[in-house]
Amino acid sequence: MEDLHDITYIGLEFNDFEVFKEAALKWSLDFKQLDSGKFSGDIGIIESPQIQIGTTNLNRKLDQRGSTPAGYRTFIIPKLGVCNPYFWRGYEVSDNELLIQPQSRDFFSITNPGWGIYTVSIAEDLVSDLLEKLKAPKLNVLDSSGEAVKLSPQAMKRLCRQLEFLFDMAKQDPSNLQKKVFMKIFTEEIPSMILNNIVTSKQLVSRPPLRIRDISFRKAINYLNSCNTEMPTVKELCLISGSSERTMEYAFNGKYGFGPKEFIRKLLLNHVQKELTHAKPSTKVKDVAHRYGFSHLGQFAADYKKLFGELPSETLTKG
């Protein structure tokens, strides 16, 4: 059992993605905002040397990319009642799915406003020990290509209730982290509950093969994310991804609710925001805007404010 004093808790509310990014210990994150309005959310992390449990709530539509903590197996539990439909690693998540992050650790998702999850990252050696105690077969879902198991509504409710209880205790009083009941739930109950549900579940969620549209979409997104100031036209993007403009339009609308041209524009605005956030005081907004292809400064400022809820000059001043 881990030392009681090894457990720490942080809890933050924020309206700046960079604050969130810094608070998300051991995670590598890159979020792009895709709908209009001020960005805000909250994060909580309870951490020990072998386990990290997180809670996150976000208020905007986001394209999320990054990687989960190295040396850990990570599991994602959608929050009950607030986790509206979203895509995780290219597939739409349905109710009561416990998501298993593959060993590659890379993730990409598209989430809508009001999205909330719990994450549980368990050190790989502890996962092995717990599976041995559960007498789980060596070849199990963790070693397969499966990325989700379907839990019963009752099992998912029990798991979420335990997680919610932990964070309620941590927020109420930091000294609660030293209580034996807290330690028991954190170090034993939740990891065992997750792994036991995975091992005993008879509903491994089978993911259908990706359609040509989805493969082209993934190629297109990967290419766009490798670009910075120089973006392709939609026609060029179709040539790169090997699809027709009509197929590309359907693919983007199916995932984001708007077409590739609009996505590219929002992607560029996100690049501008990130640069302004980290800019020196001597930086001029017009220079950054021009670098990303925005030649009409009035329209750029209006589009920027519509997306982020503030003028680019306000972002620069905050940075």
C-alpha positions in Angstrom: 0.0 0.0 0.0 1.2 3.5 -0.8 2.3 6.0 1.8 -0.6 8.3 2.9 1.6 11.3 2.4 2.3 10.4 -1.2 -1.2 11.5 -2.4 -1.7 15.0 -3.6 -4.7 16.9 -5.0 -5.0 19.9 -7.3 -8.3 21.6 -8.3 -8.6 24.5 -10.7 -11.2 26.5 -12.5 -9.8 28.3 -15.6 -10.7 30.3 -18.7 -7.4 29.9 -20.4 -6.4 26.7 -22.1 -2.7 27.2 -21.2 -3.6 27.1 -17.5 -5.5 23.9 -18.1 -2.6 22.4 -20.1 -0.1 23.1 -17.3 -2.4 21.7 -14.6 -2.9 18.4 -16.5 0.1 16.6 -15.0 1.8 14.0 -17.1 -0.5 14.6 -20.1 0.5 16.1 -23.4 -2.4 18.2 -24.7 -3.2 20.3 -27.7 -6.8 21.6 -28.0 -8.4 23.6 -30.7 -11.6 25.6 -30.0 -14.3 25.1 -32.7 -17.3 27.0 -31.5 -18.0 30.5 -30.4 -17.6 31.8 -26.9 -15.3 32.2 -23.9 -13.4 29.0 -23.1 -13.8 27.8 -19.5 -13.7 24.6 -17.5 -12.4 22.9 -14.4 -9.9 20.2 -13.6 -9.1 18.1 -10.6 -6.3 15.6 -10.2 -5.6 13.2 -7.4 -2.2 11.7 -7.7 0.2 9.2 -6.1 3.3 7.6 -7.6 1.3 4.7 -9.1 -2.2 6.2 -9.7 -3.5 9.4 -11.2 -7.3 10.1 -11.2 -8.6 13.1 -13.0 -11.9 14.9 -13.6 -12.5 17.4 -16.3 -15.4 19.6 -17.5 -15.2 21.8 -20.5 -17.7 24.3 -21.9 -16.7 24.5 -25.6 -16.6 22.3 -28.7 -13.0 21.2 -29.0 -10.7 19.2 -31.2 -8.5 17.4 -28.7 -5.1 15.7 -29.4 -2.2 14.5 -27.3 -1.0 11.6 -25.3 -1.8 10.0 -21.9 0.8 9.6 -19.1 3.9 7.5 -20.0 4.3 4.3 -18.1 0.6 4.1 -17.2 -2.5 2.4 -18.7 -5.2 5.0 -18.9 -9.0 4.4 -18.8 -11.7 7.0 -19.6 -15.1 7.1 -17.9 -17.7 9.4 -19.4 -19.6 11.3 -16.7 -23.3 10.3 -16.3 -25.8 12.8 -17.6 -23.3 15.4 -19.0 -21.3 13.5 -21.5 -23.0 14.3 -24.7 -22.1 12.4 -27.9 -18.5 12.7 -28.9 -15.8 11.0 -30.9 -12.9 9.3 -29.3 -10.0 8.0 -31.5 -12.3 8.2 -34.6 -15.4 6.4 -33.2 -18.5 7.8 -31.6 -18.8 6.9 -27.9 -22.2 5.5 -26.7 -23.7 5.3 -23.2 -21.9 3.2 -20.5 -18.7 2.6 -22.5 -15.5 2.4 -20.4 -12.8 3.4 -22.8 -9.4 1.7 -22.8 -6.5 3.9 -24.1 -4.2 1.7 -26.3 -0.6 1.3 -25.3 0.3 3.8 -28.1 -1.0 6.5 -25.6 -2.0 8.8 -28.5 -5.5 10.1 -28.4 -7.7 12.4 -30.6 -11.2 13.3 -29.9 -14.0 15.8 -30.8 -16.1 16.9 -27.9 -19.1 19.2 -27.6 -20.0 21.9 -25.0 -20.8 20.4 -21.6 -18.4 17.5 -22.0 -17.1 15.9 -18.9 -15.0 12.8 -18.1 -13.1 11.0 -15.4 -9.7 9.6 -16.2 -7.9 6.8 -14.3 -4.2 6.2 -15.1 -2.6 3.2 -13.4 1.1 2.3 -13.5 1.7 -0.7 -15.7 3.4 -2.8 -13.0 0.4 -2.2 -10.7 -2.0 -3.2 -13.5 -0.1 -6.5 -13.8 -0.2 -7.1 -10.1 -4.0 -6.4 -9.9 -4.7 -8.6 -12.9 -2.8 -11.4 -11.2 -4.9 -11.0 -8.1 -8.0 -11.1 -10.2 -6.6 -14.4 -11.8 -7.3 -12.8 -15.2 -6.2 -14.7 -18.2 -2.9 -13.5 -19.7 -4.6 -12.7 -23.0 -7.3 -10.3 -22.1 -8.9 -7.2 -23.5 -5.9 -5.0 -22.5 -3.7 -6.9 -24.9 -6.3 -7.0 -27.7 -7.3 -4.4 -30.2 -10.4 -3.5 -28.2 -10.7 0.1 -27.0 -13.9 -0.1 -25.0 -16.1 -2.4 -23.0 -19.8 -1.9 -22.4 -20.7 -1.8 -18.7 -24.2 -2.3 -17.3 -25.8 1.0 -16.3 -25.6 -0.1 -12.6 -21.8 -0.8 -12.9 -21.1 2.5 -14.6 -23.2 4.3 -11.9 -21.2 2.6 -9.1 -17.9 3.5 -10.7 -18.9 7.2 -11.3 -20.3 7.4 -7.7 -16.9 6.2 -6.3 -15.0 8.7 -8.4 -17.3 11.6 -7.5 -17.0 10.7 -3.8 -13.2 10.9 -4.0 -13.2 14.4 -5.5 -15.9 15.7 -3.2 -13.7 14.6 -0.2 -10.6 16.1 -1.7 -12.3 19.5 -2.4 -14.0 19.7 1.0 -10.7 19.3 3.0 -7.2 18.4 1.9 -6.8 16.5 5.2 -9.3 14.0 3.9 -6.6 12.6 1.6 -5.0 11.1 4.8 -8.1 9.2 5.8 -8.0 5.4 5.5 -11.4 5.3 3.7 -10.0 7.7 1.1 -6.8 5.6 0.7 -8.9 2.4 0.4 -11.1 3.8 -2.4 -8.3 5.5 -4.2 -5.6 2.8 -4.2 -7.7 -0.4 -4.1 -11.4 0.0 -4.9 -11.3 2.1 -8.1 -8.4 0.3 -9.8 -9.8 -3.1 -9.0 -13.3 -2.1 -10.0 -12.1 -0.8 -13.4 -10.0 -3.9 -14.2 -12.6 -6.3 -12.9 -15.2 -4.8 -15.1 -12.9 -5.0 -18.1 -11.9 -8.6 -17.4 -15.4 -9.9 -16.7 -17.3 -7.8 -19.3 -18.9 -9.9 -22.0 -19.5 -6.8 -24.2 -16.2 -5.9 -25.8 -17.2 -3.0 -28.1 -16.2 -4.0 -31.6 -15.2 -1.1 -33.8 -16.2 -1.5 -37.4 -13.5 -1.0 -40.0 -13.0 2.6 -41.0 -14.8 3.7 -44.1 -13.0 5.2 -47.0 -14.5 8.6 -45.9 -13.1 8.1 -42.4 -9.6 7.1 -43.6 -9.5 10.2 -45.9 -10.7 12.4 -43.1 -8.0 11.1 -40.8 -5.3 11.7 -43.4 -6.6 15.2 -44.0 -6.7 16.1 -40.2 -3.2 14.7 -39.7 -1.9 16.8 -42.5 -3.6 19.9 -41.3 -2.2 19.4 -37.8 1.3 19.2 -39.3 0.8 22.6 -41.0 1.3 26.0 -39.3 1.1 29.2 -41.3 0.8 27.6 -44.7 -2.5 25.8 -45.1 -3.7 23.9 -48.2 -6.8 24.8 -50.2 -9.7 22.3 -49.9 -8.8 21.0 -53.4 -5.2 20.4 -52.3 -6.4 18.7 -49.2 -8.5 16.4 -51.2 -5.5 15.5 -53.4 -3.4 14.8 -50.3 -6.0 12.6 -48.6 -7.2 10.9 -51.8 -10.8 11.9 -51.7 -13.3 13.9 -53.6 -14.5 17.4 -52.4 -17.9 16.0 -51.8 -16.6 13.1 -49.7 -14.4 15.5 -47.7 -17.3 17.8 -47.1 -19.5 14.9 -45.8 -16.6 13.7 -43.5 -16.0 17.1 -41.9 -19.7 17.8 -41.5 -20.2 14.4 -39.9 -17.5 15.0 -37.3 -17.5 18.7 -36.7 -20.8 20.1 -38.0 -19.1 22.2 -40.7 -16.9 21.8 -43.8 -13.1 21.7 -44.3 -12.9 25.3 -45.3 -14.4 26.5 -42.0 -12.2 24.1 -40.1 -9.0 25.5 -41.7 -10.1 29.0 -40.9 -10.7 28.1 -37.2 -7.5 26.2 -37.1 -5.6 29.3 -38.2 -7.4 31.4 -35.6 -6.4 29.0 -32.9 -2.8 29.3 -34.1 -3.0 33.0 -33.8 -4.5 32.8 -30.3 -1.7 30.5 -29.1 1.0 32.8 -30.5 -0.7 35.9 -29.0 -1.0 34.1 -25.6 2.8 33.6 -25.5 3.8 36.8 -27.3 6.2 39.4 -26.1 4.8 42.8 -25.2 6.3 44.3 -28.3 4.4 42.0 -30.6 1.9 43.6 -33.0 -1.4 41.8 -33.7 -1.4 42.8 -37.3 2.0 41.1 -37.8 0.8 37.8 -36.3 -2.5 38.0 -38.3 -0.6 38.6 -41.6 1.7 35.7 -40.9 -1.3 33.3 -40.8 -2.9 34.7 -43.9 -5.4 37.1 -42.5 -5.0 40.2 -44.7 -8.3 42.0 -43.9 -7.7 43.0 -40.3 -11.2 44.2 -39.6 -12.8 40.9 -40.6 -10.0 39.0 -38.8 -10.7 40.8 -35.5 -14.4 40.2 -35.9 -13.9 36.5 -36.6 -11.4 36.2 -33.7 -13.8 37.8 -31.2 -16.7 35.7 -32.4 -14.7 32.5 -31.8 -12.9 33.3 -28.6 -15.2 35.9 -27.0 -12.4 38.6 -26.9 -10.5 40.8 -29.3 -7.0 39.6 -30.3 -5.5 42.7 -28.6 -7.1 41.5 -25.3 -5.5 38.1 -25.7 -2.1 39.9 -26.3 -2.6 42.1 -23.2 -3.4 39.1 -21.0 -0.3 37.2 -22.3 
